[in-house]
Amino acid sequence: MKLAYEEMLPHEINAVLRECPLAYLVWGSHEWHGVHNAVGLDTIKAYRMTLDLCRETGGVVLPPVYCGYQTMKPWARCRHTLEFSKDLVTRYVFEHLENLYDEGFKAMVVVMGHYGGKHVEAVKAGVAQFSERHRYPKVLAITDYEPASWIQVKGGDHAGRNETSLMLHYRPDLVDLSRLPEGELDGKREGCSVDARDASAEHGALLARTFVEQAAPKVRELLEAALRDWPAIVSTGD
């Protein structure tokens, strides 16, 4: 079963639109994540987590977006980081949703792998603009650590135990813990959470599994509500 939108032939997309008109949009960044992680960490792990979720719920996953605001670049002048404006992020989210609406998707989920508070606000502002214009489709915007927090599992950090563990689970070839300096870590100097050395593939697998287990029911509810209400909305011309 294909999950990646860009790999589908038109008739395969049409089948999804008939059977499970749900689209996932993964939003990340190119950002410094310590000397031990690939700079695409935010997007890479969120994309893989979302593919796992899509296997449970149906639908499609759009190509991941690397467009981060409030990154490590303005905060700590970290290199190898691309910083975009708040207005661009908001507009880009809005236009993605407009395109998905035009394609016929009835429920959309934006999964954020980059966590800066202002970045999350920028993404949600794009969702809000779309929702002000269209009562439907239904749209949900969450960070990839948020579902775990619903059962008091802390999943968010910056290149520390949690994010690095997710990378060790999904892409161990993109992690090199031996590059962390010896002695006590300074979070701002190293650009990572100080518990990075505690990362493990096992912990990453737990976080990934928890994400799917907690998010899947909420996504199914979102889609069910959209499908239930859609005929009435269509009849009014929205």
N, C-alpha and C positions, 0 to 999 in steps of 0.2 A: 504493500500500500504506500503510495506516494504521499508525503506530507509537505514537501517543499513546493511552494507555489510556482517558483521559477522553473521547476523541472517538469511541470505538468503540460500536457497537450490540451488544447482548448476543450475537447470533449470531456476530458477528465475534470477540468475546472467546472464545467457545466454540471457534471454529476454531483460534485460537492455542493454546488449551489442548490440543487434539487433536494439532496438528501441531508445535508448538514451545513447550512450556510453560515459557518463560523470562521472568522479569520483572526489569526494571531499576528501581532506586530511587535517585534522585539526591538527595544531601544537601548543602545549602549554608547560606547565612546572609544576613542583611542586615548589611553591615559597611562601614565607611569603607575606601575603596581609593584614597586620594589625591584631590586636587581634579580629577583628570583622568579618573576612571572612575565609572561608575554604582555605587551601593552594593550592587546585587544581583549584582556581578561573579562571585563564587564560584559562585553557583547557575546563572547564565545560561550561562557558558561550559561548566560541567560538564554541563548539560542538553543543550546543542548537541553536545558531544563524544559524549555517550551516545546521542543519536539517530543520529549517524553510525555508532557501533558497532553499534547495533541493526539498521541496514540491512544490515550484513554477517552478523550472526548469527541474525537472526529474533528473535521475541519481542515484548514490549511495553515501553514506558517509562512508568512511573507519573508523575503530576504531581510536579514537584520540590518538595522540602521546604526551607523557609527556617527553620532552627532551629539557630543556632550557639552553641556553648559555647567559652570561651576566645577571645573576639574582641578587637578593638582597644579595646573600651570599658573593661574593667578594666585592661588593660595600659598604655594611653596616654590614656585618657579621651576617645577620639575620639567625636565626635557622629555622629548619623544611623546608629547601630549598635544592634542589638537583641541583648542577651545573655540566654541561657537557661541553666538549671541543668543540671549534669551528669546528675542523676537523671532529669530530664525527657527529655533527649536519649536516654538509654539506654532508658527506658521506651517512648518514641515509636518508636524503631527496632524494639524487640521487638514492639510491637503491630502495626506495619506488616507485619512478617514473618509474624506469626500470621494476619493477615487474608489475606495472599497464599497462605499454606499452606491456609487454609480454602477459598480459591477454586480450588485445584487446581494451582498452579504447582509445578513439580518442581525448578527451579533459580532462584536469585535472586542478583542482583549489586547490591551497594550501592556507588555511585560517589560519593566525597566530593570536593566542590569547595572546602571549607573545611579548612584544614590544621593548625590548632593541635594540638600534640601531645596535649593533654588532651582535646580534642574528638574526635580520632581514637580515643583510648582509650575514650571514652564510647560512640561508635558501635559499636566492636568489642565492647564489653561487652554491648550489646543483641543483637548477633549471637551471642555466646557463650551468653547466656541462652537464646536460641531453640534453638541447637544442642544444648544440654544437655537440652532438653525433647523435641526431635525429632532422631532420627538422620538423617532425611531430611525435607525437601529439602536439596539441596546449596546452600550460601551462600558467596559470595565478597565480601569488603569491601576495596576499594582506594581510594586517592586518585587523582584524575585524572592526576597526574603520575607515578605509580608505574610504569606500563607502560613509559614512555620510559626510566626509570632502569635497566630490565633490559638495555638496550643502551648504558648510560652516557651517556644524553642527559638533562641537567638540565632539568626542566620546572617545578619548584616555586619560587615566590617570593611576595611580597605586593605586588601592583599594580606590579610591575617589568616588566622586558623580556618575561618569559614570559607572565604573566597578561594584561598589557596587549596583547601581540601576539595572544593568542587572542581578545580582544575586538575588536581591529582586523580579525581574520579573519572573525568571526561577526557582530559588531554594531558596525561602525565608527561608527554614529550615536550610540553611547553612550560614546564616547571623545573627549576634547578635550585633546591634548597641549599646546596653547598655554596652558593654565591652570597648567602647572607653573611654579614661580618660577624666575627666572634665577639663574645661579650654581650652586655646589655644593649638591646635595641632601642634607639630613639625614633619614635614614630614619625616625627616631622622630618628628621634628617634622612631617614631611610625611605620615607614615603610608603610605609606599610604599618599595619597594626602590630603591636609588639609581641603578639602570641603566634607569629607566623611559623615559628619552628615547630609548633604543636600540630601542624596540619597533617592530615592523613587521608588516603583514598577512602578508607572506611567511614570517616566522618563525612566526607563529601557525599558518599552514597546515601548516608542517612538523611542529609539535608535535601538531596535530590528527591528521594522517596517521599519525604515529608511534604515537600512542595507539591508533588502530584496528588498525594492523598488528600491534602487540605484544599487545594485549588480546584480540583476536578468537580466536586459537587457544586461549588459556587458558579463555575462556568456553565455547567449543565442547567442550573436554574436560570441563568442569564439567557441562554438560548431558548429554553422552554418558554420563558416569558415573552421573548421576542416573537416566536412562532405562534404563540397563543393570541397575541394582540395584533399581529401583522394584518390579517384580513380586514379588520375594522379600519386600520390606518390607511391601507391601500384604497379602500372605498371612499375615503375622504380626500384622496389625491395627494397625501403627504409623500 
